[in-house]
Amino acid sequence: MKINKISVSFKAQEKIFKKHSIKRNEIEAVFFDEPYYFKAKGKKYIAIGFAEKYVTIVFAYDNKEAEIITAYPSSDWQIRLFKRKNGKK
């Protein structure tokens, strides 16, 4: 998946930090370090990756742009899925 631009509204960024303690730079780092992507509903996708900690990101994808909806620390099953799909231990 090719992503040229990552956008996070101020409101979403504030909510993600207050509720889940995930910073914008962690979100961006996930996209630059080979995350595991899978399709959700409609134009939404989920990315699981590592940036200081394992992070799961829900985003809308259109025209090579990712609009972040939410991000949160990955659950155990998401971490196992990421490791299995990316061949990491």
C-alpha distance (Angstrom), angle and dihedral (degrees) to the residues before:
residue distance angle dihedral
M1 . . .
K2 3.80 . .
I3 3.81 115.9 .
N4 3.79 118.3 -178.0
K5 3.79 98.9 171.0
I6 3.80 134.9 30.2
S7 3.78 117.4 -161.6
V8 3.78 128.1 -173.5
S9 3.78 120.8 178.7
F10 3.79 115.6 -130.7
K11 3.81 90.1 -117.0
A12 3.82 92.8 52.5
Q13 3.80 92.4 44.1
E14 3.80 91.3 51.3
K15 3.83 92.7 47.9
I16 3.81 93.1 47.3
F17 3.79 91.8 51.4
K18 3.81 96.3 43.9
K19 3.80 95.7 44.3
H20 3.82 102.3 33.1
S21 3.85 106.3 15.1
I22 3.80 91.7 -124.8
K23 3.82 115.3 145.5
R24 3.79 126.3 -149.6
N25 3.81 92.4 -112.9
E26 3.84 89.3 57.0
I27 3.81 89.8 52.9
E28 3.79 91.7 50.3
A29 3.82 91.9 45.5
V30 3.81 91.1 56.6
F31 3.81 91.0 58.0
F32 3.81 92.7 50.3
D33 3.82 95.8 49.8
E34 3.83 105.0 62.7
P35 3.80 102.7 -89.9
Y36 3.78 123.4 -167.2
Y37 3.82 110.3 -109.5
F38 3.75 130.3 -162.4
K39 3.79 134.0 171.1
A40 3.78 122.5 -105.3
K41 3.83 125.4 178.3
G42 3.79 122.8 -34.8
K43 3.79 112.3 -26.7
K44 3.80 92.3 -17.7
Y45 3.78 124.5 115.7
I46 3.77 136.5 -179.1
A47 3.79 124.6 -136.7
I48 3.79 124.0 -166.7
G49 3.77 119.0 -167.2
F50 3.77 147.6 135.8
A51 3.79 126.2 -96.0
E52 3.82 111.9 150.7
K53 3.84 83.5 -40.2
Y54 3.79 135.7 12.2
V55 3.80 110.4 -76.4
T56 3.81 131.6 -171.5
I57 3.80 116.2 -153.7
V58 3.80 127.6 -166.7
F59 3.79 112.4 -158.9
A60 3.78 143.5 162.7
Y61 3.80 113.4 -120.6
D62 3.77 123.2 -155.3
N63 3.79 132.0 147.4
K64 3.85 93.7 -6.3
E65 3.81 91.1 -54.3
A66 3.80 124.7 119.2
E67 3.79 115.1 -153.0
I68 3.78 107.2 -165.4
I69 3.80 115.0 -131.8
T70 3.80 98.7 174.4
A71 3.79 142.5 -24.6
Y72 3.77 130.4 -160.9
P73 3.81 141.4 163.8
S74 3.79 110.1 -74.0
S75 3.78 119.8 -107.6
D76 3.81 121.5 -126.3
W77 3.82 93.7 -97.8
Q78 3.82 90.9 49.9
I79 3.81 91.0 51.4
R80 3.82 90.8 49.5
L81 3.83 90.2 48.8
F82 3.81 91.6 50.2
K83 3.79 92.5 49.0
R84 3.81 93.2 46.5
K85 3.82 95.1 47.5
N86 3.83 95.0 43.2
G87 3.79 95.1 42.0
K88 3.80 93.1 -120.6
K89 3.79 127.3 138.5
